[in-house]
Amino acid sequence: MRTGWSLNDTLVAFKAGTHYGYHSHSTHNGFFIWHKGNILSAEGGMYQSGCQTFDNPVKNMTAWDNPLLKTSLVEREFVYIKPSCIITYDRIKAVSPSCIKSYTVHSIGRPSVFDGSWETPPTGITDYLPASGARMDTQAGRLFLKTIFPENVKYHVIGGAGYENYIESTATNYGPDCGVQDYNMLWRVEVRPADSQAECNFLNFLEITETAADEIADSTATACSSNVHGITITGSAPAYVVLFSTGGNNVESLSYYSPVSAKHLAFNMAEGSYDIYLDNEKLFSEVSASSEGCLAFDAAGTSGYYRILPTQSNSRPPAPPVNLEIR
């Protein structure tokens, strides 16, 4: 996915598919971001025969020694809103609450972490709790990260000399003497739930900016019904409301509040036709959700309480939604 073909454009890639072994890196569901001809974020790891670390937890999905043996579910939704906004939504079910779950973003240079003010981590391993965001720079641009869910998270930062691709479970570092350093991803920020839990959903917002940008675009959690997580991005033009089912696909109804005029993207919907209600009045009729589960509409100039319901003949307007909460 790219904004164009010039040297000043942005390219975002999402990797998924069958893992064949050998030269196939085990970084499925990971992403790569290029901006102005330079890499902002990619997979970490080294490569040399007998010294490969792409199979270790230095990827940007979730960090376990072997996620397939310790989880029953690992899913990622990846949304790129051109030219600069990326939203990722991850559903994780582990066999035990003690399994470490991390959302990981790699960086070439030393990142900064926001825990009330911008802090620069020292070389090694540093925890920030509470924390809500990070930024990573290259000479070509800046990548911001903001965690929307879970609400209470720890930012676990690893990097610098002697910690370039450090594996905590074995206390082993795969540094420059190990082989080829792919992309020079020398630092990583791992977002971890502050509390141990077997199931965890991550909603993260990334924005690609110029290095002079001081902060990420304004974005907040959307007040939703219990089966939905959402984000409202108001710092972009136009604003966006992006919604995900907490449990997965085939959702047939959603309720939420939008405080702004925005474009709306609802994912994980059952394929079919839906009516959109705003404050108990029908706003749109027979809006289609695709076979991939995406429903989109533009509600310019209209904020308020929304409900998305299957289209039915002679249906009554639904009652206004109640008990919406930030989820």
N, C-alpha and C positions, 0 to 999 in steps of 0.2 A: 504494500500500500504506500503510495507516494503522492506528494503534492505536485510534482513535476519532474523534469529531467535535467534541470540545470544544477550547477554546483552549489547553488544557494538553497536547494530544496531539501525536504525532509523525507526519509524513507523509514517505514516501520514494518517489521516482519514478525510474524507469529509462527512458531514451529509446532507442528502436531503430526501425528501419523505413527506408523509401525516402526518399532525399534528393531533393527536388523543386527546389531552388534558390530564388532570390529571398528571400522571408521565412523560408524553412526554414533554420534554423541548422545548420551542419555539425558538430553535437556529438552525433552518434549514438553509442550505447553509453555515453553519459554519464549521470550521476545528479544528482538534486537532493534536498536534505534540509532539511525544515522542522521546527522544534521549538518548541512553545509560541508559535506565531504568527510566528516569526522564522526567517529562512533561515540555516542553519548552513553549507551549501556548495551551490554551483550552478555554472553555466558562467560563465566570465569573458568580457570583451570589451565593446566599445562599439558603438553603432549610430548612423550618420547616412549619408545617401545619399553614396556615394563614399568613405566612411570606415568601412566595416564591418570589424570584426576577428573576428567569429565564425568566419570561415574560416581564421584564423591559429592557430598552435599555442598557444592559451590555453584549451584544453578539458581535460576530466578523463579523456580516454582515453589517448592516447599522443601525444607531442609531436614532430611533424615538420612541415616546411613543407607537404608534400603526402604524407600517409601512403599513399594509393592508388598513387602512383608509386614508392614506395620499399619497399613490403612486398608479400609474397605471401599473408600471413595476418594478420588482426587479429580476434581473438575475445575475447569477455568472458562470463564466468559471473557472475551477480549473485544473491547469497543474502541475504535479509533475515530475521533471526530476531527476531521481536517480543519486547520492545518496543525494543531498543536496539542490537542487534548486526548488522553488515553485513560480509559476506565477499565479496571480488571476486577472480576468477581470470582472468588475461589470458594469452593465447597470442599471441606476436608472432614472425613470421618476416620478416626484412628482407633486402633484396637484397645488403646489405653489412654487415659488422660495424661499420663506421664510422658507420652511421646511428644517430642519437641516439634512444634509446627511453626514454620517461618515463611514469611513472604520476603523474598530476597531481591534486591536491586544492586547490580554491580556498577562500579565506577572506576574510571582510570585514575582520577585524582582523589585526594583526601576530601571526603564529604563534610558537610556541616549538618548538625541536627538541631531541630527547634524543640526546646522544652520550656518555653516561656521567653527565651532569647536564643539567638543563634550561637551554638557551641561548636568548637572544632575539636574532634576527638584526637587523643594522642595515638602514637603507634601502639599496636597491640589489640586488646579486646576491651571495649568500654560499653557499659550499659547506661541507657537514659530512660528513667521512669519517673513521672510520665513523660511521654513524647508524642508529638503529633505530626511531624514532618521532617523532611531532609531535602538537601539540594546537592547536586553534583555538577562540577564544571569541567568543560574542556575549553580549548581556545576558540572553538566554534560556537559554543552555546552553553546553556544551563538546563539541567533537568531537575524539576521539582517533584517531590513525592509528598502526598498527604494521605493519611489513613483515616477513613470514615468509619469503618467497622473492622475489628472490634473497637469499642469505645475506649477501653482501657488496655493500652499496649505498651510494650517495652521495645525500644530501638536498640538492637544489639549490633554494634559496629566492630568490624574486624578488618585490619589492613596495616600497611606500612612494611618496612623492611623486616623480614623474618616472619611476616604474617600474610604474605601475598595471597596464598591459597591454603590457609591454615584449616586443618580438619580437627575440630575439638575432640571428637570421640576417640581419636588415636593420638592426640597431641603431636600431630605431624604437619609440617609445612612443606608445600611443594613450591619452592622458590625458583628463581631464574636458573639455578644450576641443574634443575630437573629436566629442562628441555625447552621447547618453543613456547613462549608466552603468548597465547592467542589473545589478541586485542588489547593486551596490557591492562586487564581488569584487576588492579592491585588492591582495591578496597571493595567491601560489600556492606550494605545495610540490611540487617534481618529484622523484620517486624514480627514480634512474637506476642501472643496474648499474655497479659500480666498474670492471669489465673489459669491453672491447669484445667483442661476440658477435653473430652474425647472428640467432640464435634466443634468445628470452628469455621465460620465463614469470614473471608477477608473481602472488604470493599476498599480499593485504593484508587486514588486519582493521581495521574502523572501529567505534568505540563512541560512542553518543550518551549524554552524562551531564549532570548539573548542573554548574555552574561550580565548585562546591566540591570536586568529585572530584579526588583527587591523582594517580591513575594509571589506566591502562586495565585492564580485566579480565584476570586471568592467562590467558595463551595461549601455546602452544608449537607448534613443528612436530611433526607426527606421524611416527613411524618407519614407513615404508611400503616396499612393493616398488618396483622401479625405474620402473614405469609410473604412479606415483601421487604427487601432492603432497597433503598434508593439514595440517589445523590442529586442535588440541585446545584448546577453550576451557573452562577450569576455574573461571574467576571469575564465571560466571553460574549461575543456578539454573533448570533443571538444566544440567549440563555437556553440551557438544556435541563430537562428532568429525565434521568435515566434510572430504570427500575429493573430489578431482578427478583425472581422467585427464590426464596430461601431454600426451598426443597428440590428445585429442579424444574423439569419441563411440564407442559400440559396444564398450566394454570388457566382457569376459566373466568376469574373475576379478580379485580384489583380495586382497592380504595386507598386514596392518598390525598395529601394537600400540597398544592403548588402556590408559593407566595408571590410568584412572578409570572409575567407573560413569557412563554417558553415554547420550544419544541420538545415533544415528549417521545421517548423511546422506551417501550415496554418489551422485555425479553422473556423467554420461556413460556409464552402463551400457547395454548392449544390452537391448532390451525382452525380458522373459521372466521365468521363475521361478528363484529362487536358494535355496540352502541356506546357512545361516550356521553356521560352526564356530568354537568358542572352545576354544583349547588342545586341539585334536584331537577334541573332542566336539561333536556336532551340537547347536546351541543353538536354531535355528529352521529350520523346513522350509517350502519353497515361498513364500518372500517375493517379492512381485512388484516388478519394475522397470517403471515406467510407460513409455508411448510417448515421453515427453520425456526418458527416461534417468535418472529419479530413483528410488532405492531407500532406504527409511527403516525403521529398527527401533529399539526402545527396549531397551537392555541394562542396565536398572537393577540395581545391585549386582554387576555382573560386569566386571572388568578382565582384560586378558590379550591373547593373540595371536589375531587374527581372520583368517578366510579366508571370502571370499564366492565361491561356486562355483555353476555352473548345476545345477539340480535334475536328478538322474539316478536312475532306478530301480536298486535293488540296488547303489548306489555304495558304495565303501569310504571310511571317514573319511580325509581327506588327512593327509599328514605335517605336523608342525608347521612353520610357516614359518621359514626361516633367512635370514641375511644381510640382515635388514631394516636400513634406514638412514634417517637424517633426510633427507627429500627434500621 
